[in-house]
Amino acid sequence: MTLTLSLRRPQGGLRRPCRAPSRSPFLLALAIVSGALLSASATPTASQQPRPGRHAYVFGLQGEFAKLDLDDLSVLARWALPQLEGFSEVLPPWIPPDSRRAQGVWGMSSLVYDAPARLFIGIVPELPRSQEDEVTDYRLLAFRLEPAELLAERSLVGLRTPPRLFLEPGERRLLLSYTASEPSSQPLPMIEVLDPDSLRATATLKEEAQSAPSSAPADQLFRAILSPQAHVDRDGEIVDGLYRWLLKDHGLTLQRQNPIAALTAEQRQALAGLETRDPASGKPWLKYGAVDSLGGRTLLLVGSDPPGKSAVFVLDLESGRVLSAFSVPRTSKGRIRLMSNGSRLLLQEVEWKDASPSQPEQGVPSGRYRIYDVETGKVLKTLDRPEFAVPGMRILCTSPSGDLALVGSAAEIRLLALGGVILPQAPPLRLPNGGSEGTFCVFADE
């Protein structure tokens, strides 16, 4: 399936309501970090020069950034944004002014990091006046943490769904995807091309009704191609799940791969035990979903019905070939990730407790991790970390080199060495809701 969308240059200003760039509120907020550090000891503050080494930034669901030293998981700096001056206007009225956190879900709906410029670009919700109201307004921020500096700020008003960001590193183009509300009450999917430093739109992509396939509603289509796993592959095209798309001066060309059609007879046989029969037609089909994309490859997870088994197959979107298809211990999204530019697969094993009428079936991490070769499906390494057998523990992110992973639960975040070397024992990072779904983490070697 190929879909071409038209490109419109902005005329007479931006389409969406936009605040003029302002440096004062967020700059003041990030500069006052001494009260938001983990301890009162001689801990480096965020205003000091960065220490060379391997670092990661983690943003939790209650407005907190933490900078981690990946040698020992020590916290180099911590910013409690809701507590700092300048953020009170985006917090709900029931939050005390001196609160250390947002006392609820106040995470970013999207976050990207421009490593060469050390620039974060994120979207935070402007929470409504009451808990019952729906969130429709957001704030887009371009900022640095070290030194604290706000580059641009923009309001996004009246959106149907949380907006998404994607940064095209080579071109330094920032893509903003959202679904706006038109006077006709019909959802209007939009993609804006932004300058990452000023957040000003340089072009707008708008879905043409006659181009959208009937099987893919436009708002779902736009949401799908800008997931957090979107990345630039070896050919410079953007890969996200089963989609490949290329942005040119004349517009956007989008292609979707059919992974089932790419399976060989041998690979189909490997997945045969997981097929589900359609109750109406009686035909077998695979219940699968794209759970990760990296290095031009997409990881698809297959589940059985009733639940009990899992399998994966890896699709190379450049060649259209399925690299491998093999069974894995039963798992779920958030516990299986591609790494090492798509050449390896990291799986977190879980033990499944029997469901009861009052308690649904739950997966409890066992503390065991497996690393697979995606070309052969063979297990390359098994890691046993019983101290990681924490309820709710999931894989947050892996380092570009594939030797480290951050894993976390709602209560803590831990560092997992994937190279087989046991790191010095360090206390887990306590970041409220830091390891929950929706947490963003960024590896930033310096």
N, C-alpha and C positions, 0 to 999 in steps of 0.2 A: 504494500500500500504506500503510495507517495502522495503527499499533500503539500502544495505550494501556497504560501500566504503572502499577501502584499505588504509592502513596506511604505510607511508614511512618515515623512519628515515633519517635525512640529512647526506650526506656523502661528506666530503671535503668542508664543509662550508654551508652558507645559499643559498637558491635558488634565492632570490631577491637581487639586489644590496643593500649593507648595509654599512652605515657609522660606523666607529668605535665610541664607546661611547665617548662623549665629554661633558665636564661639563661647559666650559667657556661661550658660547654665551647666553644660556638660563638662566644660573645661574646669570650672570650679569644683564640680562633683568629683572628677577623677583626681584632682590635685590634693583633695583632703582624704588621704588614705590611712593616716596613722591610726585612727580609731577603728579601722576595719581590718586590721591585721589579726592573724590567728592568736598571737600571744603578745604580752607586754615586754618580752625580752628583746635583745638587740637583733631584731629581724630587719632585713633590708626593706625599705619602703619602695613603693612603685615609682617615686620620683627620682630615685637614684639610678645610676647607669646600670643597664642590664649586665648580668654576669655571664661571660661566655660559657657555653655548654649546650646540653640538650634539654629543651624546655617543652612544656605543653601548657596550654591554657584550657581551662574547663569552665563552662558557664552553666550553672544549675537553673532550676525552675523557680527560684525565689530571688532572682536579681543579684546573684553573686558570681564574680569572676575569681578564679584562683590561678596563680602561676606556679607550676610544679617543676622541681628539679628532677629530671628523669634518672639521675644516678641513684637517688635514695627516696624519691617521692616526697621530699621535704617541700614545704610551701614557702616560696620566695616572696610572694606578695598576695594580698587578698583584698578585693574591693567589694564592699557591701553597698551596691548602688542605691537601694531604696533608702538607706540611712543618710545619704549624702545630699547636700544642697543641690537643688536644680531638678530633682526627680519627683518632688512631692506632687507636681501637677499631673503626672501620669499614673499616680497610685490612687486607689479608691479611698473615699473619705474615712473609712473605718480603720485605716492603718495608722497607728500612733506615729507622730513625727520622729521619735527616737528609735523606731523599730529597727532591729538588725536585719530583718528580712521582710518579704512581702506577705508573709503569713498566708500563703496560698500560691496558686500557680501564676507566676509572672515571668515565665521564661520567654526567650526569643522565639519567634515563629520561624526565623531563618537567620543564619549567620555565615558569612564567608570571610576569608582572610587572604589578603594580598601580601604574600611573604616578602617580595623584594621591597615593597613600600612600608612593610610592617603596619598595614592598615586593616582594621576590622570594619566590616559593614554589617550591621544587624538591624533587625526589625523587632520592636517591642510593642505590645498592645497598649493602647490608652484605655485602661480599664474603666468600665462604666460606673455611674454613680451608685448603682446597687448591684448586688450579686445576681439578681434575676434578669438584668438587662443583657442583651447580646453584644459581644464585642464586634464593632464594625469599623473602628478607627485605629490606626497604627502610626507609629513614628519610625522613620527611616533615619539611621545615624551612621555617619562615617567618622571614625575616631581612631586614635592611637592610645595605647596605655602607657608607654614608656618612651618619651615623656608624655604626660597626659595632655591630649590635644584633640579638640573637636574640629573637624574639617568642614562638615556640612550636616544639615538637619532638614528633614522634610516630613510633612504630614501626609498621610494617606487616609482619606475620609470616605466612609460609606461603602466598604468592601463586602462582598458576599462571603468570601472565604479568606483565611489568612494568606497574605502574600508570600511569595517565595523569591529567593535571590540565587543567582548563579554567576560566578565570575569566570570569564574566559581569560586565563592568565596571559597567554601569548599576546593577545590584542589589548589587554587591560580594558575589556568591555564588560560592563555590569548589566545583567539582564534581570528585570523585575517583572514577575508574573503575578497577575491578580485577576479577580473577577469583579468588575464594577457593577453597580446598579444603574440602569438607565431609567428615564422617566416612564417608560413603558413597563417597568418592573421585570423586564427580561434581562437575564444575566449577560454581561458583555465581557468575554475573555479578552485580556490584553497582555501583551508583552512589550515593555519599554526597554530600549537600549540606553543606558545611562553612562555618563562619565563618572568613574568611581570616586574621584576627588571632590567634585562639586555636587554630585547626585542630580545633575541636570540632564534631561532627556535629549538625546541626539536623534532618535528615531522611535517610531511606534509601529508595532506589528499588531494588526487587528484581524481576527478570523473572518474570512469571507464565508457567508452561509452556504453558498453553492459549492464550496470546496470541501466542506466537512463531511466525512463519511457518516451515513446514517447510524452505523453501529458504534460510533464513538462521539458522544455528546461533546460539544466544543469545550465546555468548562472542565470536563474530566480529562480531555486530551491535553489541554494546557497545563493542568495540575500535574499530569503524569510526567511530562517531559522536564519538569524542573524539580525533581526530588532531591533530597540531600546527597544522594549517591551520584548525581550527574557529574561527568568529568570529560576532559578533552582526551581523545585517543591519539594513537600514533600518527594518524593522518590529519590531525587538527579538527576533526569533526567531533561534535558533542554527542556523547553516548549517555543514555539514561534508560536503564531497564531494557526493553525491547525496541527502543527508539534510537535512530541516528538522525541528527539534523545539522544543517550547515547554514550559517547566516552569511548572506552576501548582500551586495548593494541593492539588488533587485528584490530581495525578499528572503523568506525562510523556506527551505526545502526539508520536509520531514518524511522519514521512511520508517516503517515498522516491520520487524522480522517476525515470521511465523516459526517458533521454535519446534513445534511438533512436526512440521513438514521437513525440518532439517535432520530429524533423527534417522539413524541407519537402522537396518533390521536388527542388528545385534543390540543396539542401544534400546530399541523398543522392547526387546525381549527382557532386558535388564530392568525395565520399568513396568513390565506386564503385571506383576503382582500387586501393583498399586492402582490399577485402573478401577474406576467407578462406573457402574452401568446406569445410563439415563433411565429413569423410571418410565418415561413415555415411549421412547424409541427402543430401549433395550440395548443401545449401542454403548460400547466402552469408551470412556474418556478419562483424561488425566486431570486431576485437580492440582494445578500448579500456580505459582506466583513468582515474579521477579523480586528477589530480596536484596540484591546488591549488584553494583556495577563498578568495574575497575579495569584499567588497562585495555579498554575496548572489548571487554568481556562482561557477560551478564550471568549471574548465578540464579538459577531457578530451583525452587524447593518444591518437591512433590510430596503430598500427604495422602494417606489412605483414608477411606471412609468405610467402616468406622475407624477412628484414629488408632494408631498402634505402630505404624511404620513410617519411615521417611526415606526419601532418595533425593539426589540432586543431579542436575545436568548443567553443563557450562556451555554457553553459546558464544562463539567468537563472531561479533557483528561485522567485522571487516570481511571475513571470508564467507559468512553465513553458515559456518560448519559447527556442529555440536562436538566439542572436544572430548567429552566423556559423559557417561551416565552411570551412576553407581549408588548402592544403598549406603545409608549412614544411620547411626543411632538416632532414634526419634528426637526431633528438635523443633525449633520454631524461630520465627523472625526475631532478630536481636541476639541470637545465640549462634549465628553462623555468618561468617564474613569472608570476602575475598581479601587477599593481601599480597604484598610483594609484586605490585603491578599486575595483579590478576593471575599469577602463576601458582599461588598457593591458596589453600582454603583452611580457615581456622574454625573449628567447631567446639562448642561448649556442651559437654554431656550433661544430661539431666535425668533424674529419677522421677518417674511419674507415679503419683499417688492415686489410688482408686477413688473415683468419684462417688458421692453419696447424694441422696435427695437434697440434703441441706448444704453440701459443699461440692462445688464443681471440681473436676480433675485439675490438678496443678503439677507443674514441673518444678522440681527442687534441684538446684545445681549440685552435682556430685563432687565438684572440685577437679574433675578430669577434663583435659583439653586435648584435641587431636588436630594434627596438621596434615593435610592431604596435598598431593600433587594433582592439579586439576587436569593434566593431560592424561594421566594413567588411572587416577582414582585410588592410588596406593597411599596407605598411611605412612608418612615420613617420620613422624615423631608423636609420642604420647607423653603428656605432662600431667603429673598428679600433684595437685595443690589443695590438700584437704582444708587448709585455712580459707580457701576461696568458696567453700560450700556454704554460701550465705543465701538465704531466701531472697529471690528477686534479682540475684546477680546476673548481669548480662554484659556482652561485649560492647564497649562504647566506641573504640577506634583502635587502629593499629598504626604503627609508625611507617613512613614511606619505605624504610629499609626492611621492614618485616621482622625485626628482632624484638619489638616491644608491643604490648597492647595495654590499654587502660580498660579495666572491667569495673563495674560498679553496681550497686543497689541503691535503693532510696536512702540508705543509712550511711554508705561508705563507698569510697573509690580506692582501688588497689592497682598496682603495677605488676604486670605479668611478663616475665622474660621468656621469649619464645625460642631463644637460641640454646636452651638447655642449661644456662648458667643461673644458679640461684642468686638472686640479688640480696644484698644485706637486708635483714628484716627491718622494715620501717612501719610505723603505725599507719593504718589506713587514713586517708583523707576524709574528714567528716564535713561534708558539704550538704546541707539540707536538700533532699531530692536531687542530689548531684548525679546519681547514677540512674535516674528514672528515664523512661522514654521521653525524648525531647531535649535531652542534654546534648550540648555541643562541645566538642573538644578539638583542639588544633595543635598539631605537632609543629614546633618552630625552632629548628636548630639555629644557633647563633654562634 
